[in-house]
Amino acid sequence: MLVMMVGVRAATLPAPLPAQGSSPPRTTLDSARHVLDRLAYGTTPGLAEAIARQGVMTWIERQLGFEDLDDPGLRTTLAGFDLLSTPTEELLRQFTEAQRQRRLRQQAGPPPSPSPSPSPGAQPGEAELRRLIAQLPQLVVVRGIRSERQLGEIMADFWFNHFNIFIGKNLDRVYLPEYVEGTIRANALGRFEDLLIATAHSPAMMIYLDNAQSVAPGSEPPAPRFRAVARLGLDSLRRLAEQRRPTGINENYARELLELHSLGVNGGYTQKDVTEVARILTGWSVAPFRPALGRLGGGFVFNPWAHDEGAKTVMGAAFPAGRGEEEGTRLIELLAAHPSTRHFVSAKLCARFVNDDPPDGCVDDAVRAWQQSDGDIRQVLRAIFRSPDFWAPKNIGAKVKSPLEFVVSAVRALGGVPDSTPRLSLAVGRLGQPLYQHVAPNGYGERQEDWVNSGALLNRMNLAMALAANRAPGVSVDLDRVVPLADRAEDLVESVNRTILSGRMSAPTRQVIMNEIAGIANLAQARAMAVGLALGGPEFQRQ
């Protein structure tokens, strides 16, 4: 639904709020709304009031206390996502079958004209694989809307961007579901060292940053055994032989491991250190999926034949020759415990939860908690949430929502119920954040300038109006349960202010809404217009 179609003039839209933010929390209810803006994807009808009654810090501790991100209350909802019950081996089998069918079609050449579309059964593996993988981004949206374990969902999103992988890189569409579920979500509130090791062991990461292709110069894989050759067949063996084999060291993963995953760009390492790290990680790869040889493969593997056995030195730490896979494990432990890593990741967490420009006090509190807890993410977060900076007036309402945060929080504010189709996740993509499709390894940005421009704000307003009118694809909304009708325009706007904006409506926004609903006689239509404008307005864009 276009903004102009519902009569809203783009020129009347309020400008984004200044980064200064709004007033500080004055009551327990204000504090509840603040933590729901930062530790969750916003409030749902009545949730802020419930948190205020039980105690804000009690709710925070409950969010920190969840050991498992899987929310039992979502079992029925998540049952509609059969991707969650599909093992990686099955996805690999479907991918392999799709590749085989594609080769057969290419060998057969174009069908004679006239001819029907490709014969039945020619592309079932490919279509099924696409259907399953399309569920992955929708899972992010549905969990964000429905889960009670909100902090876990926020942290899963944070860590995925920190350890970003592009779904379109080679086999990563197949490996990404396990990466999201078994690597990121499973370690989102654990120890940073465990998370860093888990990402290094992920086939998705090894493929995305090319470490699966990194081998010591001159190394050769062992020749296949006679029985394996016989089982595979000469044609398949010839295809394997024709595949390009890695010939040397690839530094992509080594560089991003230092620059993005641990130390940070100013972490004190040199190009020589990057090369040494790449040498240490030679042989860290992915087991090939070759069911014809009797090997399913597909998981992480260390190939001793590909490893550089020489001595190395990284940032002054000596790695003696001949230690094999142990070198990589020791390297990651060293990086996870390094002071530069503590500061770099703590600053990113403070930027996510406090301010785009993380305050020094918040970072210092987080670093101290990291050091005392040996990188326990829960303890680091607890320090941030108890930091005076988290509650400082200048940091309240100071952050702009990303498209994901906007869509999920808007649906939550309306008590919307999403379905299992990918339509809501596609809406996130249309707003500028297609999930799992950020090509560069740095992930989606956290700063206001990454998301704020006139076109983006207008697109958000379009979606807000569609949601309020219950015309947004992929979600159902019942405004009668959220915003009661009122006979007077002033009472209606105040009801929207209270339920949708938590009482934060500015005078300019109020005037815009009053002007737009002034000529609407139908109260239900006026309410939908007012709700849409509130969702698309500047107060709702900030958190």
C-alpha positions as a Python dict, from the first residue, in 0.01 Angstrom:
ca = {
    (1, 'M'): (0, 0, 0),
    (2, 'L'): (149, 332, -103),
    (3, 'V'): (144, 627, 134),
    (4, 'M'): (-16, 849, -129),
    (5, 'M'): (-296, 594, -174),
    (6, 'V'): (-417, 649, 182),
    (7, 'G'): (-393, 1025, 160),
    (8, 'V'): (-82, 1085, 367),
    (9, 'R'): (131, 1364, 226),
    (10, 'A'): (502, 1280, 243),
    (11, 'A'): (580, 1644, 313),
    (12, 'T'): (383, 1624, 637),
    (13, 'L'): (588, 1340, 780),
    (14, 'P'): (782, 1448, 1090),
    (15, 'A'): (1159, 1452, 1059),
    (16, 'P'): (1360, 1193, 1252),
    (17, 'L'): (1410, 1273, 1617),
    (18, 'P'): (1747, 1423, 1708),
    (19, 'A'): (2004, 1180, 1840),
    (20, 'Q'): (1979, 1352, 2178),
    (21, 'G'): (1694, 1120, 2265),
    (22, 'S'): (1393, 1185, 2487),
    (23, 'S'): (1349, 1237, 2857),
    (24, 'P'): (1496, 989, 3106),
    (25, 'P'): (1285, 716, 3266),
    (26, 'R'): (1076, 882, 3535),
    (27, 'T'): (875, 585, 3654),
    (28, 'T'): (909, 209, 3670),
    (29, 'L'): (686, 190, 3362),
    (30, 'D'): (923, 422, 3175),
    (31, 'S'): (1213, 195, 3272),
    (32, 'A'): (1021, -109, 3153),
    (33, 'R'): (961, 54, 2816),
    (34, 'H'): (1329, 144, 2789),
    (35, 'V'): (1452, -212, 2849),
    (36, 'L'): (1194, -346, 2604),
    (37, 'D'): (1330, -107, 2343),
    (38, 'R'): (1689, -224, 2397),
    (39, 'L'): (1683, -583, 2531),
    (40, 'A'): (1384, -686, 2321),
    (41, 'Y'): (1211, -612, 1994),
    (42, 'G'): (982, -363, 2165),
    (43, 'T'): (673, -417, 2372),
    (44, 'T'): (354, -611, 2314),
    (45, 'P'): (14, -499, 2447),
    (46, 'G'): (33, -499, 2827),
    (47, 'L'): (391, -630, 2850),
    (48, 'A'): (554, -310, 2977),
    (49, 'E'): (293, -284, 3251),
    (50, 'A'): (353, -648, 3350),
    (51, 'I'): (729, -593, 3368),
    (52, 'A'): (680, -280, 3578),
    (53, 'R'): (475, -484, 3826),
    (54, 'Q'): (724, -770, 3855),
    (55, 'G'): (1028, -540, 3862),
    (56, 'V'): (1246, -427, 3573),
    (57, 'M'): (1568, -577, 3706),
    (58, 'T'): (1384, -902, 3782),
    (59, 'W'): (1281, -921, 3416),
    (60, 'I'): (1636, -845, 3301),
    (61, 'E'): (1777, -1121, 3522),
    (62, 'R'): (1517, -1362, 3390),
    (63, 'Q'): (1622, -1280, 3034),
    (64, 'L'): (1987, -1333, 3125),
    (65, 'G'): (1906, -1660, 3298),
    (66, 'F'): (1771, -1853, 3001),
    (67, 'E'): (2019, -2131, 2924),
    (68, 'D'): (1843, -2236, 2605),
    (69, 'L'): (1719, -1992, 2344),
    (70, 'D'): (1451, -2235, 2225),
    (71, 'D'): (1126, -2104, 2370),
    (72, 'P'): (891, -2390, 2473),
    (73, 'G'): (598, -2158, 2407),
    (74, 'L'): (689, -2150, 2039),
    (75, 'R'): (689, -2525, 1977),
    (76, 'T'): (355, -2523, 1797),
    (77, 'T'): (451, -2219, 1590),
    (78, 'L'): (794, -2353, 1499),
    (79, 'A'): (649, -2692, 1404),
    (80, 'G'): (549, -2529, 1076),
    (81, 'F'): (914, -2475, 986),
    (82, 'D'): (1033, -2815, 869),
    (83, 'L'): (1377, -2668, 800),
    (84, 'L'): (1443, -2706, 1176),
    (85, 'S'): (1399, -3084, 1151),
    (86, 'T'): (1594, -3125, 827),
    (87, 'P'): (1956, -3236, 886),
    (88, 'T'): (2239, -3077, 690),
    (89, 'E'): (2306, -3412, 519),
    (90, 'E'): (1957, -3401, 368),
    (91, 'L'): (2009, -3046, 244),
    (92, 'L'): (2339, -3156, 91),
    (93, 'R'): (2166, -3451, -75),
    (94, 'Q'): (1904, -3219, -224),
    (95, 'F'): (2174, -2978, -341),
    (96, 'T'): (2368, -3263, -502),
    (97, 'E'): (2056, -3392, -673),
    (98, 'A'): (1975, -3043, -801),
    (99, 'Q'): (2327, -3014, -941),
    (100, 'R'): (2293, -3353, -1109),
    (101, 'Q'): (1962, -3259, -1267),
    (102, 'R'): (2112, -2931, -1390),
    (103, 'R'): (2401, -3117, -1556),
    (104, 'L'): (2158, -3355, -1724),
    (105, 'R'): (1954, -3066, -1864),
    (106, 'Q'): (2270, -2897, -1993),
    (107, 'Q'): (2387, -3219, -2159),
    (108, 'A'): (2047, -3274, -2320),
    (109, 'G'): (2050, -2924, -2466),
    (110, 'P'): (1744, -2709, -2537),
    (111, 'P'): (1426, -2906, -2609),
    (112, 'P'): (1291, -2903, -2966),
    (113, 'S'): (1029, -2638, -3032),
    (114, 'P'): (742, -2650, -2963),
    (115, 'S'): (791, -2827, -2633),
    (116, 'P'): (646, -2815, -2285),
    (117, 'S'): (848, -2693, -1987),
    (118, 'P'): (1110, -2930, -1841),
    (119, 'S'): (979, -3277, -1781),
    (120, 'P'): (811, -3358, -1450),
    (121, 'G'): (1059, -3454, -1179),
    (122, 'A'): (1350, -3270, -1341),
    (123, 'Q'): (1384, -3007, -1068),
    (124, 'P'): (1229, -3141, -747),
    (125, 'G'): (1549, -3125, -544),
    (126, 'E'): (1615, -2765, -639),
    (127, 'A'): (1261, -2651, -567),
    (128, 'E'): (1248, -2828, -230),
    (129, 'L'): (1584, -2684, -130),
    (130, 'R'): (1467, -2332, -216),
    (131, 'R'): (1148, -2384, -17),
    (132, 'L'): (1335, -2495, 293),
    (133, 'I'): (1604, -2227, 281),
    (134, 'A'): (1337, -1957, 239),
    (135, 'Q'): (1220, -2045, 591),
    (136, 'L'): (1548, -1935, 748),
    (137, 'P'): (1494, -1555, 742),
    (138, 'Q'): (1128, -1593, 836),
    (139, 'L'): (1237, -1781, 1149),
    (140, 'V'): (1422, -1469, 1261),
    (141, 'V'): (1109, -1258, 1224),
    (142, 'V'): (870, -1507, 1384),
    (143, 'R'): (1097, -1572, 1682),
    (144, 'G'): (1151, -1200, 1729),
    (145, 'I'): (776, -1139, 1735),
    (146, 'R'): (663, -1437, 1941),
    (147, 'S'): (945, -1548, 2170),
    (148, 'E'): (949, -1461, 2539),
    (149, 'R'): (1327, -1502, 2534),
    (150, 'Q'): (1376, -1165, 2372),
    (151, 'L'): (1732, -1093, 2483),
    (152, 'G'): (1843, -1423, 2333),
    (153, 'E'): (1687, -1326, 1999),
    (154, 'I'): (1857, -985, 2009),
    (155, 'M'): (2192, -1150, 2084),
    (156, 'A'): (2149, -1407, 1808),
    (157, 'D'): (2101, -1120, 1563),
    (158, 'F'): (2400, -933, 1710),
    (159, 'W'): (2636, -1229, 1687),
    (160, 'F'): (2527, -1322, 1337),
    (161, 'N'): (2620, -975, 1217),
    (162, 'H'): (2947, -995, 1410),
    (163, 'F'): (3025, -1329, 1245),
    (164, 'N'): (2841, -1255, 921),
    (165, 'I'): (2807, -1509, 639),
    (166, 'F'): (2653, -1442, 297),
    (167, 'I'): (2399, -1707, 207),
    (168, 'G'): (2479, -1682, -164),
    (169, 'K'): (2840, -1800, -137),
    (170, 'N'): (2873, -2148, -291),
    (171, 'L'): (2739, -2415, -54),
    (172, 'D'): (2663, -2173, 229),
    (173, 'R'): (2291, -2184, 157),
    (174, 'V'): (2312, -2549, 267),
    (175, 'Y'): (2538, -2495, 568),
    (176, 'L'): (2379, -2175, 696),
    (177, 'P'): (2083, -2331, 885),
    (178, 'E'): (2317, -2535, 1104),
    (179, 'Y'): (2542, -2231, 1146),
    (180, 'V'): (2250, -2020, 1268),
    (181, 'E'): (2098, -2286, 1493),
    (182, 'G'): (2398, -2485, 1616),
    (183, 'T'): (2673, -2223, 1616),
    (184, 'I'): (2526, -1876, 1673),
    (185, 'R'): (2206, -1941, 1867),
    (186, 'A'): (2355, -2221, 2075),
    (187, 'N'): (2638, -1995, 2197),
    (188, 'A'): (2466, -1655, 2202),
    (189, 'L'): (2474, -1623, 2582),
    (190, 'G'): (2772, -1843, 2664),
    (191, 'R'): (3146, -1779, 2669),
    (192, 'F'): (3297, -1577, 2387),
    (193, 'E'): (3582, -1825, 2346),
    (194, 'D'): (3334, -2108, 2285),
    (195, 'L'): (3151, -1896, 2029),
    (196, 'L'): (3474, -1803, 1850),
    (197, 'I'): (3584, -2166, 1833),
    (198, 'A'): (3239, -2276, 1713),
    (199, 'T'): (3245, -2026, 1425),
    (200, 'A'): (3598, -2138, 1331),
    (201, 'H'): (3475, -2498, 1316),
    (202, 'S'): (3172, -2411, 1105),
    (203, 'P'): (3171, -2537, 746),
    (204, 'A'): (2971, -2225, 656),
    (205, 'M'): (3251, -1998, 779),
    (206, 'M'): (3524, -2211, 623),
    (207, 'I'): (3350, -2183, 286),
    (208, 'Y'): (3245, -1819, 311),
    (209, 'L'): (3594, -1690, 393),
    (210, 'D'): (3773, -1950, 178),
    (211, 'N'): (3967, -2126, 451),
    (212, 'A'): (3844, -2457, 311),
    (213, 'Q'): (4069, -2378, 12),
    (214, 'S'): (4374, -2278, 217),
    (215, 'V'): (4659, -2532, 207),
    (216, 'A'): (5032, -2526, 258),
    (217, 'P'): (5206, -2453, -74),
    (218, 'G'): (5298, -2772, -258),
    (219, 'S'): (5072, -2998, -54),
    (220, 'E'): (4871, -3270, -229),
    (221, 'P'): (4568, -3464, -104),
    (222, 'P'): (4614, -3841, -73),
    (223, 'A'): (4512, -4045, -376),
    (224, 'P'): (4176, -4225, -345),
    (225, 'R'): (4193, -4593, -262),
    (226, 'F'): (4121, -4854, -530),
    (227, 'R'): (3787, -4958, -380),
    (228, 'A'): (3673, -4598, -361),
    (229, 'V'): (3771, -4542, -724),
    (230, 'A'): (3578, -4848, -834),
    (231, 'R'): (3273, -4745, -636),
    (232, 'L'): (3279, -4390, -769),
    (233, 'G'): (3316, -4477, -1136),
    (234, 'L'): (3546, -4331, -1399),
    (235, 'D'): (3317, -4048, -1510),
    (236, 'S'): (3270, -3916, -1156),
    (237, 'L'): (3639, -3957, -1085),
    (238, 'R'): (3723, -3758, -1397),
    (239, 'R'): (3494, -3475, -1283),
    (240, 'L'): (3665, -3466, -944),
    (241, 'A'): (4005, -3453, -1109),
    (242, 'E'): (3896, -3164, -1328),
    (243, 'Q'): (3786, -2956, -1029),
    (244, 'R'): (4020, -2673, -937),
    (245, 'R'): (4228, -2776, -637),
    (246, 'P'): (4369, -2526, -387),
    (247, 'T'): (4735, -2451, -448),
    (248, 'G'): (4835, -2231, -154),
    (249, 'I'): (4745, -2022, 147),
    (250, 'N'): (4430, -1809, 147),
    (251, 'E'): (4435, -1523, 400),
    (252, 'N'): (4067, -1420, 386),
    (253, 'Y'): (3954, -1593, 705),
    (254, 'A'): (4275, -1511, 891),
    (255, 'R'): (4229, -1140, 821),
    (256, 'E'): (3864, -1127, 921),
    (257, 'L'): (3928, -1342, 1227),
    (258, 'L'): (4164, -1070, 1352),
    (259, 'E'): (3993, -759, 1217),
    (260, 'L'): (3623, -837, 1262),
    (261, 'H'): (3584, -1137, 1490),
    (262, 'S'): (3834, -1068, 1768),
    (263, 'L'): (4102, -796, 1796),
    (264, 'G'): (3949, -524, 1579),
    (265, 'V'): (4116, -322, 1305),
    (266, 'N'): (4329, -136, 1563),
    (267, 'G'): (4401, -447, 1767),
    (268, 'G'): (4779, -435, 1732),
    (269, 'Y'): (4840, -701, 1466),
    (270, 'T'): (5037, -665, 1144),
    (271, 'Q'): (5016, -811, 795),
    (272, 'K'): (5286, -1057, 901),
    (273, 'D'): (5053, -1174, 1179),
    (274, 'V'): (4772, -1225, 924),
    (275, 'T'): (4999, -1448, 717),
    (276, 'E'): (5110, -1645, 1022),
    (277, 'V'): (4748, -1696, 1131),
    (278, 'A'): (4663, -1820, 782),
    (279, 'R'): (4952, -2068, 803),
    (280, 'I'): (4828, -2191, 1141),
    (281, 'L'): (4479, -2250, 1000),
    (282, 'T'): (4585, -2440, 689),
    (283, 'G'): (4408, -2773, 689),
    (284, 'W'): (4097, -2641, 865),
    (285, 'S'): (3839, -2734, 605),
    (286, 'V'): (3512, -2908, 520),
    (287, 'A'): (3475, -3280, 465),
    (288, 'P'): (3358, -3334, 105),
    (289, 'F'): (3008, -3468, 55),
    (290, 'R'): (3058, -3779, -160),
    (291, 'P'): (2786, -4034, -87),
    (292, 'A'): (2899, -4236, -391),
    (293, 'L'): (3221, -4307, -200),
    (294, 'G'): (3028, -4407, 110),
    (295, 'R'): (3117, -4080, 288),
    (296, 'L'): (2844, -3834, 376),
    (297, 'G'): (3093, -3573, 492),
    (298, 'G'): (2980, -3213, 512),
    (299, 'G'): (3121, -3129, 856),
    (300, 'F'): (3439, -2964, 976),
    (301, 'V'): (3758, -3158, 912),
    (302, 'F'): (4126, -3103, 978),
    (303, 'N'): (4339, -3225, 689),
    (304, 'P'): (4693, -3296, 812),
    (305, 'W'): (4819, -3319, 454),
    (306, 'A'): (4718, -2954, 394),
    (307, 'H'): (4872, -2811, 710),
    (308, 'D'): (5184, -2596, 721),
    (309, 'E'): (5398, -2783, 975),
    (310, 'G'): (5656, -2507, 1020),
    (311, 'A'): (5699, -2287, 1328),
    (312, 'K'): (5497, -1963, 1345),
    (313, 'T'): (5478, -1649, 1557),
    (314, 'V'): (5165, -1438, 1607),
    (315, 'M'): (5187, -1108, 1795),
    (316, 'G'): (5491, -1233, 1983),
    (317, 'A'): (5342, -1573, 2074),
    (318, 'A'): (5547, -1865, 1946),
    (319, 'F'): (5378, -2167, 1787),
    (320, 'P'): (5631, -2454, 1765),
    (321, 'A'): (5644, -2669, 1454),
    (322, 'G'): (5451, -2991, 1416),
    (323, 'R'): (5152, -2926, 1643),
    (324, 'G'): (4884, -2971, 1375),
    (325, 'E'): (4525, -2881, 1461),
    (326, 'E'): (4625, -2792, 1817),
    (327, 'E'): (4788, -2473, 1682),
    (328, 'G'): (4455, -2336, 1560),
    (329, 'T'): (4277, -2412, 1886),
    (330, 'R'): (4552, -2243, 2086),
    (331, 'L'): (4544, -1942, 1852),
    (332, 'I'): (4169, -1892, 1900),
    (333, 'E'): (4203, -1921, 2278),
    (334, 'L'): (4477, -1658, 2265),
    (335, 'L'): (4262, -1423, 2057),
    (336, 'A'): (3954, -1469, 2275),
    (337, 'A'): (4151, -1372, 2587),
    (338, 'H'): (4340, -1081, 2429),
    (339, 'P'): (4280, -731, 2580),
    (340, 'S'): (4211, -588, 2233),
    (341, 'T'): (3933, -842, 2183),
    (342, 'R'): (3779, -759, 2519),
    (343, 'H'): (3772, -390, 2432),
    (344, 'F'): (3662, -426, 2068),
    (345, 'V'): (3369, -661, 2133),
    (346, 'S'): (3265, -480, 2451),
    (347, 'A'): (3249, -154, 2257),
    (348, 'K'): (3030, -320, 1991),
    (349, 'L'): (2795, -448, 2261),
    (350, 'C'): (2772, -102, 2418),
    (351, 'A'): (2701, 43, 2074),
    (352, 'R'): (2419, -208, 2031),
    (353, 'F'): (2257, -156, 2371),
    (354, 'V'): (2349, 200, 2471),
    (355, 'N'): (2456, 439, 2193),
    (356, 'D'): (2603, 432, 1843),
    (357, 'D'): (2902, 610, 1996),
    (358, 'P'): (2961, 382, 2296),
    (359, 'P'): (3035, 575, 2617),
    (360, 'D'): (3376, 508, 2771),
    (361, 'G'): (3221, 424, 3108),
    (362, 'C'): (3000, 154, 2959),
    (363, 'V'): (3292, 2, 2769),
    (364, 'D'): (3510, 6, 3081),
    (365, 'D'): (3237, -170, 3284),
    (366, 'A'): (3195, -434, 3013),
    (367, 'V'): (3570, -494, 2977),
    (368, 'R'): (3605, -533, 3353),
    (369, 'A'): (3323, -788, 3364),
    (370, 'W'): (3478, -973, 3067),
    (371, 'Q'): (3812, -997, 3242),
    (372, 'Q'): (3662, -1109, 3572),
    (373, 'S'): (3436, -1373, 3413),
    (374, 'D'): (3673, -1505, 3146),
    (375, 'G'): (3451, -1379, 2867),
    (376, 'D'): (3111, -1488, 3001),
    (377, 'I'): (2872, -1301, 2774),
    (378, 'R'): (2597, -1295, 3037),
    (379, 'Q'): (2826, -1120, 3285),
    (380, 'V'): (2934, -867, 3025),
    (381, 'L'): (2572, -789, 2939),
    (382, 'R'): (2478, -765, 3306),
    (383, 'A'): (2751, -505, 3354),
    (384, 'I'): (2620, -305, 3057),
    (385, 'F'): (2260, -311, 3180),
    (386, 'R'): (2369, -199, 3526),
    (387, 'S'): (2596, 72, 3390),
    (388, 'P'): (2484, 433, 3457),
    (389, 'D'): (2530, 495, 3085),
    (390, 'F'): (2252, 251, 3001),
    (391, 'W'): (2007, 466, 3197),
    (392, 'A'): (2155, 809, 3111),
    (393, 'P'): (1902, 1057, 2963),
    (394, 'K'): (2114, 1125, 2653),
    (395, 'N'): (2115, 754, 2564),
    (396, 'I'): (1740, 697, 2589),
    (397, 'G'): (1567, 705, 2252),
    (398, 'A'): (1907, 770, 2094),
    (399, 'K'): (1922, 473, 1855),
    (400, 'V'): (1740, 422, 1526),
    (401, 'K'): (1578, 86, 1460),
    (402, 'S'): (1711, -128, 1182),
    (403, 'P'): (1453, -257, 930),
    (404, 'L'): (1437, -589, 1116),
    (405, 'E'): (1381, -412, 1447),
    (406, 'F'): (1119, -186, 1293),
    (407, 'V'): (915, -463, 1133),
    (408, 'V'): (926, -692, 1435),
    (409, 'S'): (855, -416, 1687),
    (410, 'A'): (565, -281, 1478),
    (411, 'V'): (401, -623, 1461),
    (412, 'R'): (459, -675, 1835),
    (413, 'A'): (312, -334, 1919),
    (414, 'L'): (-7, -429, 1734),
    (415, 'G'): (-26, -779, 1878),
    (416, 'G'): (8, -913, 1524),
    (417, 'V'): (26, -1284, 1447),
    (418, 'P'): (273, -1380, 1172),
    (419, 'D'): (232, -1683, 950),
    (420, 'S'): (505, -1926, 840),
    (421, 'T'): (541, -1788, 486),
    (422, 'P'): (848, -1576, 402),
    (423, 'R'): (640, -1265, 331),
    (424, 'L'): (730, -1070, 645),
    (425, 'S'): (1099, -1142, 606),
    (426, 'L'): (1069, -1021, 247),
    (427, 'A'): (924, -697, 384),
    (428, 'V'): (1238, -657, 597),
    (429, 'G'): (1442, -700, 281),
    (430, 'R'): (1242, -439, 94),
    (431, 'L'): (1320, -193, 372),
    (432, 'G'): (1690, -246, 307),
    (433, 'Q'): (1797, -540, 523),
    (434, 'P'): (1754, -868, 333),
    (435, 'L'): (1839, -1123, 600),
    (436, 'Y'): (2152, -1334, 542),
    (437, 'Q'): (2224, -1146, 220),
    (438, 'H'): (2488, -896, 334),
    (439, 'V'): (2777, -982, 105),
    (440, 'A'): (3066, -830, 301),
    (441, 'P'): (3189, -1002, 618),
    (442, 'N'): (3128, -699, 841),
    (443, 'G'): (2751, -762, 865),
    (444, 'Y'): (2475, -503, 874),
    (445, 'G'): (2559, -170, 1038),
    (446, 'E'): (2451, -49, 1379),
    (447, 'R'): (2467, 326, 1327),
    (448, 'Q'): (2182, 565, 1249),
    (449, 'E'): (2328, 667, 914),
    (450, 'D'): (2310, 306, 797),
    (451, 'W'): (1930, 322, 797),
    (452, 'V'): (1803, 682, 791),
    (453, 'N'): (1723, 850, 461),
    (454, 'S'): (1405, 994, 314),
    (455, 'G'): (1335, 694, 93),
    (456, 'A'): (1378, 445, 377),
    (457, 'L'): (1149, 643, 608),
    (458, 'L'): (880, 665, 341),
    (459, 'N'): (899, 288, 283),
    (460, 'R'): (861, 233, 656),
    (461, 'M'): (555, 455, 656),
    (462, 'N'): (404, 251, 372),
    (463, 'L'): (447, -70, 569),
    (464, 'A'): (316, 92, 886),
    (465, 'M'): (-3, 199, 710),
    (466, 'A'): (-47, -151, 565),
    (467, 'L'): (-3, -309, 909),
    (468, 'A'): (-253, -74, 1069),
    (469, 'A'): (-506, -150, 796),
    (470, 'N'): (-445, -527, 836),
    (471, 'R'): (-330, -544, 474),
    (472, 'A'): (36, -633, 525),
    (473, 'P'): (116, -976, 378),
    (474, 'G'): (221, -1247, 619),
    (475, 'V'): (60, -1114, 937),
    (476, 'S'): (-287, -1063, 1080),
    (477, 'V'): (-370, -766, 1304),
    (478, 'D'): (-677, -696, 1518),
    (479, 'L'): (-675, -329, 1619),
    (480, 'D'): (-986, -374, 1834),
    (481, 'R'): (-772, -566, 2085),
    (482, 'V'): (-503, -297, 2100),
    (483, 'V'): (-647, 51, 2041),
    (484, 'P'): (-1006, 109, 2156),
    (485, 'L'): (-1223, 330, 1939),
    (486, 'A'): (-1303, 679, 2068),
    (487, 'D'): (-1571, 927, 1965),
    (488, 'R'): (-1344, 1232, 1977),
    (489, 'A'): (-1032, 1269, 1762),
    (490, 'E'): (-835, 1397, 2060),
    (491, 'D'): (-923, 1087, 2265),
    (492, 'L'): (-838, 857, 1974),
    (493, 'V'): (-496, 1015, 1926),
    (494, 'E'): (-426, 998, 2297),
    (495, 'S'): (-519, 629, 2296),
    (496, 'V'): (-272, 571, 2010),
    (497, 'N'): (-9, 770, 2199),
    (498, 'R'): (-53, 558, 2508),
    (499, 'T'): (-73, 214, 2347),
    (500, 'I'): (162, 248, 2049),
    (501, 'L'): (411, 515, 2154),
    (502, 'S'): (414, 463, 2532),
    (503, 'G'): (322, 826, 2586),
    (504, 'R'): (616, 963, 2384),
    (505, 'M'): (420, 1137, 2108),
    (506, 'S'): (565, 1478, 2027),
    (507, 'A'): (356, 1786, 1955),
    (508, 'P'): (448, 1787, 1582),
    (509, 'T'): (350, 1422, 1542),
    (510, 'R'): (24, 1481, 1725),
    (511, 'Q'): (-56, 1770, 1495),
    (512, 'V'): (21, 1568, 1182),
    (513, 'I'): (-210, 1287, 1296),
    (514, 'M'): (-488, 1528, 1391),
    (515, 'N'): (-466, 1694, 1050),
    (516, 'E'): (-476, 1365, 861),
    (517, 'I'): (-776, 1215, 1045),
    (518, 'A'): (-976, 1538, 1059),
    (519, 'G'): (-1173, 1461, 744),
    (520, 'I'): (-1232, 1088, 810),
    (521, 'A'): (-1584, 1019, 934),
    (522, 'N'): (-1537, 643, 975),
    (523, 'L'): (-1385, 591, 1321),
    (524, 'A'): (-1222, 260, 1230),
    (525, 'Q'): (-1052, 418, 928),
    (526, 'A'): (-942, 715, 1137),
    (527, 'R'): (-794, 479, 1395),
    (528, 'A'): (-604, 283, 1132),
    (529, 'M'): (-467, 607, 987),
    (530, 'A'): (-360, 731, 1331),
    (531, 'V'): (-195, 400, 1421),
    (532, 'G'): (-11, 383, 1088),
    (533, 'L'): (120, 737, 1127),
    (534, 'A'): (233, 665, 1481),
    (535, 'L'): (419, 351, 1373),
    (536, 'G'): (582, 528, 1082),
    (537, 'G'): (660, 844, 1275),
    (538, 'P'): (986, 949, 1438),
    (539, 'E'): (907, 843, 1794),
    (540, 'F'): (852, 481, 1697),
    (541, 'Q'): (1164, 476, 1478),
    (542, 'R'): (1386, 531, 1782),
    (543, 'Q'): (1458, 307, 2072),
}
